[in-house]
């Protein structure tokens, strides 16, 4: 095995026209967010039913969301490091199987502790998926489309949310199923989706970029050659020429932790601050509101638990529409101006709606309309946080960087938020809840300021141009 490899693989992947092979990647890997959205919505929608079925308090319903997020943190860190060391393909298979097993087990929960334990394991699978999938997608999607595609894929979280909301409307209808049975059947939906995706993922290759850094250049060349033949057969005329200089890298089989920390805390310190700020603010924002949305509707608007899904459905669809309609602007206008706008606008609108809620000026319907409009923009902001983290760090530590910032952001901004807002809603005080929303809005606006200061110009650039691999050999040195 050679010690150094000179390759054009990144440039060859980035210049490819869109094809059915890229659709396979989007469908096979993007389902991660569908599953996550489904899981979160199910628990959010059945919060009122769980209180009766498993004798849970409002605080315990919020705590089950916290348990899921704790599991996601553990899974992200453990599986994230393994993804960079063992490969993208192995880990996105393992993490999906962990998820499938745990979500099935959740249906058989008998009390708060069993439900919480199964939620931890489910979260571990989803957390591991975030690291493996985000890194694989970015390394396979052409540079000129990466921003739009990433945002759309992340928005499929809300397709899962819409499926979950629609399913609970039927499954929580007591004229069709007993209350204690309907919510258990709901968890089978995720398992069914996951089983289908196991088959699709069999046809998704290992990331050629990962293979080349590990000295497996012949495998990488074969994969890229096969993809080029597929795309060429669908593309009129010849494929675009390969642009840029070849990349020379030194082969390595793993990156030690001291080098990971040095890259994040010294070499890319400013980028680490940016990544942490974006992840913390969006995690607090989303987890605080969405995990407890059902409790708020039931407590303050008197919405029956089986009808919560009717209000979550338009909310979820608004979250999908935002990245689909606005995502292209992240590749044209640019990452920095769009991230600043979406974070700042989301914060201002959230604060305004919070005080309308505090003064009793909203109904269940107008509350849903207000939040649907807010999250049309906020969905782009949240998705751009994952896009940013996956783009701005070197190839060798991409997955572990995603995992660490997702984990830290979730611990700081996400784990405590559902429990906190569960408590605030439990007090019955509208003003207490509104102050919580104001705090979340302030975090979003602060993140917009940090992005304006430290944001990275990444639109339409190769991953290697944004951040050179740690194993890259300088051009003069290679000569």
Buried (B, 14 or more C-beta within 10 A) or exposed (E): EEEEBBBBBBBBBBBBBBBEBBEBBBBBBBBBBBBBBBBBBBBBBBBBBBBEBBEBEBBBBBBBBBBBBBBBBBBBBBBBBBBBBBBBBBBBBBBBEBBBBBBBBBBEBEEBEBBBBBBBBBBBBBBBBBBBBBBBBBBBBBBBBBBBBBBBBBBBBBBBBBBBBBBBBBBBBEEEBEBEBBBBBBBBBBBEBBEEBEEBBEEBBBBBBBBBBBBBBEBBBBBBEEBBEBBBEEBEEEBEEBEEEBBBBBBBEEBEEEBBEEBBEEBBEEBBEBBBBBBBBBBBBBBBBBBBBBBBBBBBBEBEBBBBBBBBBBBBBBBBBBBBEBBBBBBEEBBBBBBBBBBBBBBBBBBBBBBBBBEEEBEBEEBBBBBBBBBBBBBBBBBBBBBBBBBBBBBBBBBBBBBBBBBBBBBBBBBBBBBBBBBBBBEEEBBBBBBBBBBBBBBBBBBBEBBBEBBBEBBBBBBBEBBBBBBBBEEEEBE
